[in-house]
Amino acid sequence: MERNPWKTKKINPIYENPWIKVEHHEIINPAGNDGIYGKVHFKNRAMGIIPIDENGNTWLIGQYRYTLDEYTWEIPMGGGPMAEDNLESAKRELKEETGLQAEKWTEIMKIHTSNSVTDEVGFVYLAEELTQGDTDFEETEILKIKKLQFTEVLEMVMNGEITDAISIAGILKAARILNL
């Protein structure tokens, strides 16, 4: 383990809502000089799921992302409360966004999404042995669901059509696991 070279002098809360907290930190940097740091603290973990059926198909979710002012295609994902088991959060998110349930679950990745400004941590699961049910979208979600061959989704990553960091990392890791 490396020693933490940063020293925190003062933390000022700036803004808070049910999902995030923004803080202004006064610090002493590794060179021993005064400095500042902004931190976005996430109150949930990010859960990404890559469902794979027996024919090599997977599902993507399309939605308009307010913060980007863009429409994006992503793996099914959502927030998992800190007090909830990661796998239970992933199961709930997959069901909500696709209607799918899986018998076999494999955690394939832990990811820090933007560790220079946030403490957000995400987990990606491979979900297999699928059965289809009904979706249960949240009120903020107007989602499109697209079923594609996993190899097509991998090509979307390589062509820059999928830009979400958790989706890209999860798809590339799954491709390696699936030997594609």
C-alpha positions in Angstrom: 0.0 0.0 0.0 1.2 3.5 -0.9 1.1 6.2 1.7 -1.5 9.0 1.0 0.6 12.1 0.2 -2.4 14.5 0.4 -3.5 16.3 3.6 -7.0 17.6 4.0 -7.2 20.9 5.9 -10.9 21.7 5.6 -14.0 20.3 3.8 -16.9 22.6 2.9 -20.2 21.1 1.7 -21.4 23.1 -1.3 -24.5 21.2 -2.5 -26.5 18.1 -1.8 -29.4 16.2 -3.2 -30.7 12.6 -2.8 -28.0 11.2 -5.3 -24.9 13.3 -4.8 -23.0 15.7 -2.5 -20.5 18.3 -3.8 -17.7 19.4 -1.5 -14.9 22.0 -1.7 -11.7 20.7 -0.1 -8.8 22.9 1.1 -5.7 20.6 0.9 -2.0 20.4 1.1 -0.8 18.8 -2.1 2.0 16.2 -2.3 4.6 18.9 -2.9 3.6 20.5 0.4 1.7 23.5 -1.1 -1.8 24.7 -0.3 -4.4 23.8 -2.9 -8.1 23.1 -3.5 -10.0 20.1 -4.7 -13.6 19.6 -5.7 -15.2 16.3 -4.9 -18.5 14.8 -6.0 -19.6 12.1 -3.6 -22.1 9.6 -4.9 -24.8 8.2 -2.6 -25.3 5.1 -4.7 -23.1 2.6 -6.4 -23.3 2.3 -10.2 -24.6 -1.1 -11.4 -24.1 -2.2 -15.0 -25.4 -5.5 -16.4 -24.6 -7.3 -19.6 -27.3 -9.8 -20.3 -26.3 -12.6 -22.7 -28.7 -15.2 -24.0 -28.0 -18.6 -25.4 -27.8 -17.2 -29.0 -25.2 -14.6 -28.1 -27.6 -11.7 -28.0 -27.5 -8.8 -25.5 -29.7 -5.8 -24.8 -28.9 -2.1 -24.9 -30.8 0.8 -23.4 -31.3 4.0 -25.3 -32.1 7.2 -23.5 -31.6 10.9 -23.6 -29.0 11.9 -21.0 -29.8 15.4 -19.6 -26.3 16.1 -18.4 -24.8 15.4 -21.9 -27.7 16.9 -23.9 -27.3 13.7 -26.1 -29.1 10.5 -26.8 -26.9 7.5 -25.8 -26.9 3.7 -26.0 -25.8 1.9 -22.9 -25.8 -1.4 -21.1 -28.7 -1.7 -18.6 -27.6 0.1 -15.5 -28.7 2.1 -12.5 -27.9 3.1 -9.0 -27.6 0.6 -6.1 -28.1 2.0 -2.6 -25.1 1.7 -0.3 -27.2 -0.4 2.1 -28.3 -2.9 -0.6 -26.3 -5.9 -1.7 -24.7 -5.2 -5.1 -26.1 -8.3 -6.8 -29.6 -7.5 -5.6 -29.3 -4.0 -7.0 -28.1 -5.4 -10.4 -31.0 -7.9 -10.5 -33.5 -5.1 -9.8 -32.0 -2.8 -12.5 -32.0 -5.5 -15.1 -35.6 -6.3 -14.4 -36.7 -2.6 -14.4 -35.0 -1.7 -17.6 -35.4 -4.8 -19.8 -37.9 -7.1 -18.0 -35.2 -9.8 -18.0 -34.3 -12.0 -15.1 -31.2 -14.2 -15.0 -30.4 -17.5 -13.2 -26.6 -17.1 -13.5 -24.8 -14.0 -12.4 -21.1 -13.2 -12.6 -19.4 -10.0 -11.3 -16.9 -9.2 -14.0 -15.7 -5.7 -13.0 -15.3 -3.0 -10.4 -14.7 0.4 -11.9 -14.1 4.0 -10.8 -15.9 6.2 -13.3 -14.0 9.5 -13.0 -11.7 9.3 -10.0 -10.2 12.7 -10.4 -13.4 14.4 -9.3 -15.7 11.7 -7.9 -15.7 8.8 -5.5 -18.2 6.9 -7.6 -17.6 3.1 -7.8 -19.4 0.9 -10.3 -19.8 -2.9 -10.7 -20.6 -4.8 -13.9 -22.2 -8.1 -14.0 -22.7 -10.7 -16.7 -26.3 -12.1 -16.6 -27.0 -15.4 -18.3 -29.8 -18.0 -18.5 -32.4 -15.4 -19.1 -36.2 -15.3 -19.0 -38.3 -12.4 -20.3 -40.8 -10.5 -18.2 -42.2 -7.0 -18.0 -40.2 -3.8 -17.5 -40.8 -1.4 -14.7 -39.3 2.0 -15.8 -38.8 4.8 -13.3 -40.8 8.0 -13.9 -37.6 9.8 -15.2 -36.9 7.0 -17.7 -38.1 7.1 -21.3 -36.1 4.1 -22.6 -35.8 2.2 -25.8 -34.6 -1.4 -25.6 -32.6 -2.9 -28.4 -31.7 -6.6 -28.7 -28.5 -7.2 -30.7 -25.8 -9.8 -31.3 -23.1 -9.2 -28.7 -20.6 -8.9 -31.6 -22.6 -6.0 -33.0 -22.5 -4.2 -29.6 -18.7 -4.8 -29.5 -18.5 -3.2 -32.9 -20.6 -0.2 -31.6 -17.9 0.3 -28.9 -15.1 0.1 -31.4 -16.9 2.6 -33.8 -17.5 5.1 -31.0 -21.3 4.7 -31.1 -21.3 3.7 -27.4 -19.6 6.4 -25.3 -20.6 5.6 -21.7 -17.5 4.6 -19.7 -19.1 1.7 -17.7 -20.7 0.3 -20.9 -17.5 0.4 -22.8 -15.4 -1.1 -20.0 -18.0 -3.8 -19.3 -18.5 -4.7 -23.0 -14.7 -5.0 -23.6 -14.3 -7.1 -20.5 -17.2 -9.4 -21.4 -15.8 -9.8 -24.9 -12.6 -11.1 -23.4 -14.4 -13.4 -21.0 -16.6 -14.7 -23.9 -13.5 -15.1 -26.2 -14.9 -12.7 -28.8 
